[in-house]
Structure formats: C-alpha cells, structure tokens
C-alpha cells in the first residue's frame, strides 16, 4: 500500500500526484479524495483524544498532589471516572476512522512511473527492443500438436484427472521440464542469486499482505480443510515476500528472480534493468527470438510501478507470447509486510533511519510455457532438436523423434519406429518425480 504521507500536503505529500497515477491506471480517482477526507477526520479524532488524555493526566497529577498533601481529591476522582469513559469512546471512534481510512487506502495502486505508456489497451504496449530472427515457415506444428506427436504429454489422462488444462508429462517431457529448471537455477546461481524452494500454499491473512484481495475469488485456488483456509500460490513472489515479513532488511512451474534492495536513489530501477537483462540473456542462450515490451499503465497490477514483459516468438501462430514479467513494486509491498532496512545514524543523537525496502520480481522461466516455445522453434519434419543450452542437463539427448503422426483425417496414429536405445518400452515401468 502507499505511504499515508503521500496524501498529506503538510508532510510533503501531493494528493494530486496520486490522483494522476490513478488516472493513468484508469482506476477510481475518488478513492484519493476519500482517503484525504478520512485522514483529516482521523487527525481531528486523534487531536480530540489527545486533548482529553492530556486533561486526564493533568487531573491525575492534581489528585496525586492533593493526596500527598492529605487533602480531599474525591471530586477530581469522579471527574477522572467520567473522563475514562470519554477516552474509551474517543479511542473507539479514532480506531474506526483509522480502519476506514486504511481500507480506502488499500485498493489505490502504486505510483505509476513516468516512463510507463499511458493506455488501457495492451495493444499499445511499447516495444523496447527485439532479439533473434523469427521463423516464418508455413504449416509448422503448434505446441499442442507437437507434444502429442512426440508423445511427451498425456492430455486425455490429465484432463480426466485434473480437469481442463490438466496434463501428465511423459517420456522426455519430465526430462525437458527438469532441464529447464536446472538450467535456470544454474544460470541464476552463477549470478549471485540464493536458491529458495517455497511452500505452495499460503494462509489467507498472509496472502492478503502480498497480493490484491480481488485475486482471491477470481484467480486463486482455495483449499479448505483442517485448520486455516489456505490459497495455492500463483507465483513464488508471494511466498518470498511473506518469507521476509517483519524483517529488517494454470499448471506450471517457475524459476523466479526476487530482489530486495535499498530504496535510495535509482537503485531499484537499476536492479530492474539488471533482472530483465538476466532474463534476456537466458532466452538468448536458449536461442528463442523475443521482444521486450513496456506494459501500459492500465494493465499494471496494483503493486507494480512499472512492468516489462519478455514475449517470445511462437512460429506456428506467428505471434509473440509472454514468457517473462519483470516488475518493480518499489515499497508498495514492503510497507504492509513491514520489511525495512537499517541505515547508520547520520549524527550523534539522531534517530536511526528505517525506510521500507524496495521489492522486485522477474520470471526467469515458467517452464511449461518455455517448453512450448522451445518445441515450436526447434521442430523439424521428423522431431524436435534439443537446444544446446539444455543438453548438459539431459542424459545424452539432443533430438527427440516423433512417435506419432496425424493421418489424413487428423487422427493420431503410432509411427512404426522403434524407441531410442535404452528407453522404456511402451506400457513399461513408470517413474515419478514427485
């Protein structure tokens, strides 16, 4: 959430700046005025409370002096009893107004960076740069056909067991998926990232500190059973955020870059470019043509001040599809999670500065999505070549032949071709990675 001081002119804030950010998001500008009014009401309520407490303390001091002088303090004591009731009422009122103000503050998005293109149509995303030469041949197989021709996915069983978009990876499918995970982990580790394998579920109260509440019913899977309700995470960004709380400092798997850095100067914006650069270098190593786009303001989630997407080329449909999202959330998430950085005192007797950290996240690879792109770009008339960058993580596999073909009616039929040497026979023993 935003700093309440952004709404207070006397504290150096500028409510019009927040209004303009909401306009850029095509969001409710009236929320800003609501917060400003509720904050003014809260300060009035707080002032009234403080005044009564001040009077109450003064009376208690007088009572103490009278008792010390062995004089009657009964009248003053009766006044303090009435004041206690008044204080309780004022405290309740102050708390209610503060809760209403904070509730109005939560749905207001992060301040949109000036470099973000203003639009509510993602067709207007700004292309920052492109890399690679996209394949343009006609009649290439799409990834849905390819996984069936290669026989590396069982869609029928997956849909039967898990519903729409469910699948089982089979044969070389799990090997390719794990190769992408390992390649990404090695890549990030060599660049100084600390590997973390997070829980897959979060409690609702913790999820609320990391994600938009509107996501709960619309986008997140809820698990109810013994104990607290839990939500299946959409990205490890959420569990990594929660991992550091109160510190001082569709079916797919993902390797995510997550950085906590100082809010000073342009550090987080420099880190954002570095994280995007890491993702670009990874996809260049895989040999996948792509473009980087600056996402329009109206498509940003509430936490992001700016977001880049890396969209790779899918030659069968002749279109770019998102493989990477890279966001700078500045201190929007860390404020609610209470994650700060300690800085040295600037002078003797000065208070220790404890600013909220900036938090950034960027996909390195969402493996199943990346795998689909690899298959389309590396297909041949007889199978799929394995990118050289993945071969060190596979057991001597550099090519996967088609095991099936589409007949004249578009029906899958088995090819009369023997399995590669050492591969299990059809219907043989199965191995699970779970």
HELIX and SHEET records of a PDB file:
HELIX    1   1 UNK A    4  UNK A    7  5                                   4    
HELIX    2   2 UNK A    9  UNK A   11  5                                   3    
HELIX    3   3 UNK A   15  UNK A   25  1                                  11    
HELIX    4   4 UNK A   30  UNK A   68  1                                  39    
HELIX    5   5 UNK A   74  UNK A  106  1                                  33    
HELIX    6   6 UNK A  122  UNK A  124  5                                   3    
HELIX    7   7 UNK A  143  UNK A  150  1                                   8    
HELIX    8   8 UNK A  155  UNK A  162  1                                   8    
HELIX    9   9 UNK A  172  UNK A  190  1                                  19    
HELIX   10  10 UNK A  204  UNK A  210  1                                   7    
HELIX   11  11 UNK A  215  UNK A  219  1                                   5    
HELIX   12  12 UNK A  236  UNK A  243  1                                   8    
HELIX   13  13 UNK A  267  UNK A  286  1                                  20    
HELIX   14  14 UNK A  297  UNK A  299  5                                   3    
HELIX   15  15 UNK A  332  UNK A  337  1                                   6    
HELIX   16  16 UNK A  367  UNK A  377  1                                  11    
HELIX   17  17 UNK A  388  UNK A  391  1                                   4    
SHEET    1   A 6 UNK A 126  UNK A 131  0                                        
SHEET    2   A 6 UNK A 290  UNK A 294 -1                                        
SHEET    3   A 6 UNK A 306  UNK A 314 -1                                        
SHEET    4   A 6 UNK A 319  UNK A 328 -1                                        
SHEET    5   A 6 UNK A 358  UNK A 366 -1                                        
SHEET    6   A 6 UNK A 254  UNK A 261 -1                                        
SHEET    1   B 2 UNK A 153  UNK A 154  0                                        
SHEET    2   B 2 UNK A 168  UNK A 169 -1                                        
SHEET    1   C 3 UNK A 201  UNK A 203  0                                        
SHEET    2   C 3 UNK A 230  UNK A 232 -1                                        
SHEET    3   C 3 UNK A 221  UNK A 223 -1                                        
SHEET    1   D 3 UNK A 379  UNK A 380  0                                        
SHEET    2   D 3 UNK A 383  UNK A 385 -1                                        
SHEET    3   D 3 UNK A 399  UNK A 401 -1                                        
SHEET    1   E 2 UNK A 404  UNK A 406  0                                        
SHEET    2   E 2 UNK A 412  UNK A 414 -1                                        
END                                                                             
